[in-house]
Amino acid sequence: MPNYYCIKLGTSNSYLIKTSKGYILIDAGNSSKAGLFQKRLKELIIDSREIILIIITHVHYDHVGSLAEIQKITGADVLVHTKEKELLQNGITVFPESTMVLSRALSSIFKIFAWKWTRFTAVSPDITIGDKFDLGVYGVQGRVITTPGHTMGSISVVLESGEAFVGDTCFNVFSLVRSSVFPPFADNTELLYESWKILLDSKAKIFLPGHGKPFTREKLAVSF
């Protein structure tokens, strides 16, 4: 049996981590995906009330779009980095800078329609972190760590069993850049590289991104 499940809720990946006390959900997908979320839980034979914590890797509409509905369904605590607390409380997505030619074109389009595409229902978090957070109290050997770069409040979840759930700190989508996991958008590329070093130092063996398929530490190492 795996200790985690990937659930695609729109354009991004969400993950369920099994713990001794229930489940931890990482990210909450695009808007209007709560019904799909409940369908996937039913398929996995998981009661919604078994979800005891929702970790938001960063406050972008494609990772928090269904958060308000899912929190209501589950009653789970919500955790976010303190630097993105106000964004979550106000239902705001601040789009990061483009890092590639294609993403620059997409960014221009997004900015025109941002008012429509990036809105989400505001949520008040139960837990805010500034550095690290031990997940032992939620029944799993692991921790939340800060991995800024994509956004200033980006966080990742690293388990002692070897998995790292990295949000958009890494992408594994674009076939034209198979050797790199560099995201198409990032607020600070220098901080992003520092976060990659932190992830490699964590000794994680497999990395699970918010977009795309899992990848190895070897692929991360050669992406610098």
Secondary structure, DSSP 8 states (H G I E B T S, - for coil): --SEEEEE-SSSEEEEEEETTEEEEE---STT-HHHHHHHHHHHT--GGGEEEEE-SS--HHHHTTHHHHHHHH--EEEEEGGGHHHHHHT------B-SHHHHHHHHHHHHHHHHHS-------SEEESSEEEGGGGTSSEEEEE--SSSTT-EEEEETTSEEEEETSS-B--GGGTT----SB-S-HHHHHHHHHHHHHTT-SEEEESSB--EEHHHHHTT-
